[in-house]
Amino acid sequence: MFARIYKPAKTAMQSGQNKTKRWLLEFESASAREVEPLMGWTSSGDMLHSQVRMFFESKEKAVAYAQRNKIPHEVIAEDEPSTRTGKSYTDNFSFGRIETWTH
């Protein structure tokens, strides 16, 4: 029973920052998934991996929980968000434009 502690990234369908401010403690799978022969669904008898996900307000609280319950864990460092420079639509037609015209 090994756990990972990390800050989840936002999904491709998500434009806001919801669910990215909290830290997540998630267990690794103890057994491989099996394909059910009749319907072709994948299943696993490992409830911890598929159903237990715990959110914490800070990394320290998640680590303290794992240490208090003697859960071996790994903390994955959070990525720094990339910064984008602002550019307006009118910059495409400015007189002092550096890039070549593409039309």
PyMOL commands that place a pseudoatom at each C-alpha (Angstrom):
pseudoatom trace, name=CA, resn=MET, resi=1, chain=A, elem=C, hetatm=0, pos=[0.000, 0.000, 0.000]
pseudoatom trace, name=CA, resn=PHE, resi=2, chain=A, elem=C, hetatm=0, pos=[2.031, 2.910, -1.357]
pseudoatom trace, name=CA, resn=ALA, resi=3, chain=A, elem=C, hetatm=0, pos=[0.621, 6.419, -1.713]
pseudoatom trace, name=CA, resn=ARG, resi=4, chain=A, elem=C, hetatm=0, pos=[1.425, 9.400, -3.914]
pseudoatom trace, name=CA, resn=ILE, resi=5, chain=A, elem=C, hetatm=0, pos=[0.877, 12.954, -2.706]
pseudoatom trace, name=CA, resn=TYR, resi=6, chain=A, elem=C, hetatm=0, pos=[0.614, 15.602, -5.398]
pseudoatom trace, name=CA, resn=LYS, resi=7, chain=A, elem=C, hetatm=0, pos=[-1.287, 18.628, -6.626]
pseudoatom trace, name=CA, resn=PRO, resi=8, chain=A, elem=C, hetatm=0, pos=[-3.471, 17.570, -9.571]
pseudoatom trace, name=CA, resn=ALA, resi=9, chain=A, elem=C, hetatm=0, pos=[-3.234, 19.488, -12.829]
pseudoatom trace, name=CA, resn=LYS, resi=10, chain=A, elem=C, hetatm=0, pos=[-6.343, 20.895, -14.407]
pseudoatom trace, name=CA, resn=THR, resi=11, chain=A, elem=C, hetatm=0, pos=[-7.981, 18.779, -17.071]
pseudoatom trace, name=CA, resn=ALA, resi=12, chain=A, elem=C, hetatm=0, pos=[-8.222, 19.688, -20.741]
pseudoatom trace, name=CA, resn=MET, resi=13, chain=A, elem=C, hetatm=0, pos=[-11.941, 20.409, -20.301]
pseudoatom trace, name=CA, resn=GLN, resi=14, chain=A, elem=C, hetatm=0, pos=[-11.335, 22.799, -17.413]
pseudoatom trace, name=CA, resn=SER, resi=15, chain=A, elem=C, hetatm=0, pos=[-10.680, 26.486, -17.965]
pseudoatom trace, name=CA, resn=GLY, resi=16, chain=A, elem=C, hetatm=0, pos=[-10.632, 27.589, -14.329]
pseudoatom trace, name=CA, resn=GLN, resi=17, chain=A, elem=C, hetatm=0, pos=[-8.459, 26.689, -11.374]
pseudoatom trace, name=CA, resn=ASN, resi=18, chain=A, elem=C, hetatm=0, pos=[-11.054, 24.587, -9.535]
pseudoatom trace, name=CA, resn=LYS, resi=19, chain=A, elem=C, hetatm=0, pos=[-9.718, 21.390, -7.895]
pseudoatom trace, name=CA, resn=THR, resi=20, chain=A, elem=C, hetatm=0, pos=[-6.097, 22.448, -8.440]
pseudoatom trace, name=CA, resn=LYS, resi=21, chain=A, elem=C, hetatm=0, pos=[-5.444, 24.239, -5.158]
pseudoatom trace, name=CA, resn=ARG, resi=22, chain=A, elem=C, hetatm=0, pos=[-5.716, 21.184, -2.883]
pseudoatom trace, name=CA, resn=TRP, resi=23, chain=A, elem=C, hetatm=0, pos=[-3.244, 18.317, -2.456]
pseudoatom trace, name=CA, resn=LEU, resi=24, chain=A, elem=C, hetatm=0, pos=[-4.319, 14.778, -3.288]
pseudoatom trace, name=CA, resn=LEU, resi=25, chain=A, elem=C, hetatm=0, pos=[-3.305, 11.546, -1.548]
pseudoatom trace, name=CA, resn=GLU, resi=26, chain=A, elem=C, hetatm=0, pos=[-3.883, 8.648, -3.933]
pseudoatom trace, name=CA, resn=PHE, resi=27, chain=A, elem=C, hetatm=0, pos=[-2.949, 4.985, -3.532]
pseudoatom trace, name=CA, resn=GLU, resi=28, chain=A, elem=C, hetatm=0, pos=[-1.104, 2.958, -6.170]
pseudoatom trace, name=CA, resn=SER, resi=29, chain=A, elem=C, hetatm=0, pos=[-2.723, -0.176, -7.491]
pseudoatom trace, name=CA, resn=ALA, resi=30, chain=A, elem=C, hetatm=0, pos=[-1.751, -3.356, -5.647]
pseudoatom trace, name=CA, resn=SER, resi=31, chain=A, elem=C, hetatm=0, pos=[-3.000, -5.666, -8.400]
pseudoatom trace, name=CA, resn=ALA, resi=32, chain=A, elem=C, hetatm=0, pos=[-3.324, -5.418, -12.154]
pseudoatom trace, name=CA, resn=ARG, resi=33, chain=A, elem=C, hetatm=0, pos=[-6.669, -4.776, -13.798]
pseudoatom trace, name=CA, resn=GLU, resi=34, chain=A, elem=C, hetatm=0, pos=[-8.403, -7.742, -15.389]
pseudoatom trace, name=CA, resn=VAL, resi=35, chain=A, elem=C, hetatm=0, pos=[-10.580, -7.833, -18.495]
pseudoatom trace, name=CA, resn=GLU, resi=36, chain=A, elem=C, hetatm=0, pos=[-13.981, -9.382, -17.897]
pseudoatom trace, name=CA, resn=PRO, resi=37, chain=A, elem=C, hetatm=0, pos=[-14.423, -11.977, -20.677]
pseudoatom trace, name=CA, resn=LEU, resi=38, chain=A, elem=C, hetatm=0, pos=[-18.141, -11.567, -21.394]
pseudoatom trace, name=CA, resn=MET, resi=39, chain=A, elem=C, hetatm=0, pos=[-18.525, -7.780, -21.652]
pseudoatom trace, name=CA, resn=GLY, resi=40, chain=A, elem=C, hetatm=0, pos=[-14.885, -6.716, -22.002]
pseudoatom trace, name=CA, resn=TRP, resi=41, chain=A, elem=C, hetatm=0, pos=[-15.001, -4.341, -19.028]
pseudoatom trace, name=CA, resn=THR, resi=42, chain=A, elem=C, hetatm=0, pos=[-11.888, -3.843, -16.955]
pseudoatom trace, name=CA, resn=SER, resi=43, chain=A, elem=C, hetatm=0, pos=[-12.121, -4.472, -13.253]
pseudoatom trace, name=CA, resn=SER, resi=44, chain=A, elem=C, hetatm=0, pos=[-9.932, -4.733, -10.209]
pseudoatom trace, name=CA, resn=GLY, resi=45, chain=A, elem=C, hetatm=0, pos=[-10.405, -6.103, -6.737]
pseudoatom trace, name=CA, resn=ASP, resi=46, chain=A, elem=C, hetatm=0, pos=[-8.276, -3.289, -5.327]
pseudoatom trace, name=CA, resn=MET, resi=47, chain=A, elem=C, hetatm=0, pos=[-10.663, -0.832, -3.682]
pseudoatom trace, name=CA, resn=LEU, resi=48, chain=A, elem=C, hetatm=0, pos=[-7.966, 1.556, -2.442]
pseudoatom trace, name=CA, resn=HIS, resi=49, chain=A, elem=C, hetatm=0, pos=[-6.723, 2.445, -5.918]
pseudoatom trace, name=CA, resn=SER, resi=50, chain=A, elem=C, hetatm=0, pos=[-10.064, 2.853, -7.626]
pseudoatom trace, name=CA, resn=GLN, resi=51, chain=A, elem=C, hetatm=0, pos=[-12.207, 4.440, -4.922]
pseudoatom trace, name=CA, resn=VAL, resi=52, chain=A, elem=C, hetatm=0, pos=[-10.104, 6.145, -2.231]
pseudoatom trace, name=CA, resn=ARG, resi=53, chain=A, elem=C, hetatm=0, pos=[-8.807, 9.636, -2.979]
pseudoatom trace, name=CA, resn=MET, resi=54, chain=A, elem=C, hetatm=0, pos=[-8.236, 12.084, -0.136]
pseudoatom trace, name=CA, resn=PHE, resi=55, chain=A, elem=C, hetatm=0, pos=[-7.867, 15.835, -0.570]
pseudoatom trace, name=CA, resn=PHE, resi=56, chain=A, elem=C, hetatm=0, pos=[-5.922, 18.039, 1.859]
pseudoatom trace, name=CA, resn=GLU, resi=57, chain=A, elem=C, hetatm=0, pos=[-5.573, 21.801, 2.168]
pseudoatom trace, name=CA, resn=SER, resi=58, chain=A, elem=C, hetatm=0, pos=[-1.767, 21.681, 2.260]
pseudoatom trace, name=CA, resn=LYS, resi=59, chain=A, elem=C, hetatm=0, pos=[1.118, 19.342, 1.496]
pseudoatom trace, name=CA, resn=GLU, resi=60, chain=A, elem=C, hetatm=0, pos=[2.135, 19.288, 5.150]
pseudoatom trace, name=CA, resn=LYS, resi=61, chain=A, elem=C, hetatm=0, pos=[-1.297, 18.010, 6.223]
pseudoatom trace, name=CA, resn=ALA, resi=62, chain=A, elem=C, hetatm=0, pos=[-1.209, 15.226, 3.631]
pseudoatom trace, name=CA, resn=VAL, resi=63, chain=A, elem=C, hetatm=0, pos=[2.288, 14.150, 4.674]
pseudoatom trace, name=CA, resn=ALA, resi=64, chain=A, elem=C, hetatm=0, pos=[1.311, 14.276, 8.363]
pseudoatom trace, name=CA, resn=TYR, resi=65, chain=A, elem=C, hetatm=0, pos=[-1.707, 12.046, 7.653]
pseudoatom trace, name=CA, resn=ALA, resi=66, chain=A, elem=C, hetatm=0, pos=[0.454, 9.509, 5.803]
pseudoatom trace, name=CA, resn=GLN, resi=67, chain=A, elem=C, hetatm=0, pos=[3.064, 9.470, 8.574]
pseudoatom trace, name=CA, resn=ARG, resi=68, chain=A, elem=C, hetatm=0, pos=[0.445, 9.233, 11.336]
pseudoatom trace, name=CA, resn=ASN, resi=69, chain=A, elem=C, hetatm=0, pos=[-1.136, 6.179, 9.648]
pseudoatom trace, name=CA, resn=LYS, resi=70, chain=A, elem=C, hetatm=0, pos=[2.251, 4.652, 8.701]
pseudoatom trace, name=CA, resn=ILE, resi=71, chain=A, elem=C, hetatm=0, pos=[1.540, 4.802, 4.964]
pseudoatom trace, name=CA, resn=PRO, resi=72, chain=A, elem=C, hetatm=0, pos=[4.664, 4.764, 2.781]
pseudoatom trace, name=CA, resn=HIS, resi=73, chain=A, elem=C, hetatm=0, pos=[4.377, 7.746, 0.482]
pseudoatom trace, name=CA, resn=GLU, resi=74, chain=A, elem=C, hetatm=0, pos=[6.071, 9.813, -2.187]
pseudoatom trace, name=CA, resn=VAL, resi=75, chain=A, elem=C, hetatm=0, pos=[5.584, 13.556, -2.582]
pseudoatom trace, name=CA, resn=ILE, resi=76, chain=A, elem=C, hetatm=0, pos=[5.573, 14.703, -6.203]
pseudoatom trace, name=CA, resn=ALA, resi=77, chain=A, elem=C, hetatm=0, pos=[6.668, 18.326, -6.537]
pseudoatom trace, name=CA, resn=GLU, resi=78, chain=A, elem=C, hetatm=0, pos=[4.205, 20.710, -8.120]
pseudoatom trace, name=CA, resn=ASP, resi=79, chain=A, elem=C, hetatm=0, pos=[4.992, 22.206, -11.504]
pseudoatom trace, name=CA, resn=GLU, resi=80, chain=A, elem=C, hetatm=0, pos=[5.311, 25.937, -11.883]
pseudoatom trace, name=CA, resn=PRO, resi=81, chain=A, elem=C, hetatm=0, pos=[2.580, 27.315, -14.138]
pseudoatom trace, name=CA, resn=SER, resi=82, chain=A, elem=C, hetatm=0, pos=[3.831, 28.665, -17.422]
pseudoatom trace, name=CA, resn=THR, resi=83, chain=A, elem=C, hetatm=0, pos=[3.504, 32.392, -17.930]
pseudoatom trace, name=CA, resn=ARG, resi=84, chain=A, elem=C, hetatm=0, pos=[2.099, 33.769, -21.135]
pseudoatom trace, name=CA, resn=THR, resi=85, chain=A, elem=C, hetatm=0, pos=[2.736, 37.243, -22.422]
pseudoatom trace, name=CA, resn=GLY, resi=86, chain=A, elem=C, hetatm=0, pos=[-0.331, 39.245, -23.269]
pseudoatom trace, name=CA, resn=LYS, resi=87, chain=A, elem=C, hetatm=0, pos=[-0.833, 40.083, -26.910]
pseudoatom trace, name=CA, resn=SER, resi=88, chain=A, elem=C, hetatm=0, pos=[-3.789, 41.839, -28.438]
pseudoatom trace, name=CA, resn=TYR, resi=89, chain=A, elem=C, hetatm=0, pos=[-5.355, 41.204, -31.822]
pseudoatom trace, name=CA, resn=THR, resi=90, chain=A, elem=C, hetatm=0, pos=[-4.349, 44.655, -33.073]
pseudoatom trace, name=CA, resn=ASP, resi=91, chain=A, elem=C, hetatm=0, pos=[-0.654, 43.764, -32.613]
pseudoatom trace, name=CA, resn=ASN, resi=92, chain=A, elem=C, hetatm=0, pos=[-0.992, 41.566, -35.710]
pseudoatom trace, name=CA, resn=PHE, resi=93, chain=A, elem=C, hetatm=0, pos=[-1.452, 44.696, -37.851]
pseudoatom trace, name=CA, resn=SER, resi=94, chain=A, elem=C, hetatm=0, pos=[0.897, 47.158, -36.143]
pseudoatom trace, name=CA, resn=PHE, resi=95, chain=A, elem=C, hetatm=0, pos=[3.356, 49.189, -38.214]
pseudoatom trace, name=CA, resn=GLY, resi=96, chain=A, elem=C, hetatm=0, pos=[6.412, 48.284, -36.144]
pseudoatom trace, name=CA, resn=ARG, resi=97, chain=A, elem=C, hetatm=0, pos=[5.741, 44.557, -36.402]
pseudoatom trace, name=CA, resn=ILE, resi=98, chain=A, elem=C, hetatm=0, pos=[8.914, 42.416, -36.186]
pseudoatom trace, name=CA, resn=GLU, resi=99, chain=A, elem=C, hetatm=0, pos=[7.585, 39.173, -37.682]
pseudoatom trace, name=CA, resn=THR, resi=100, chain=A, elem=C, hetatm=0, pos=[6.946, 38.848, -41.410]
pseudoatom trace, name=CA, resn=TRP, resi=101, chain=A, elem=C, hetatm=0, pos=[3.473, 39.239, -42.785]
pseudoatom trace, name=CA, resn=THR, resi=102, chain=A, elem=C, hetatm=0, pos=[1.883, 35.851, -43.475]
pseudoatom trace, name=CA, resn=HIS, resi=103, chain=A, elem=C, hetatm=0, pos=[-1.040, 36.771, -45.730]
for i in range(1, 103): cmd.bond("trace and resi %d" % i, "trace and resi %d" % (i + 1))
show_as sticks, trace
zoom trace
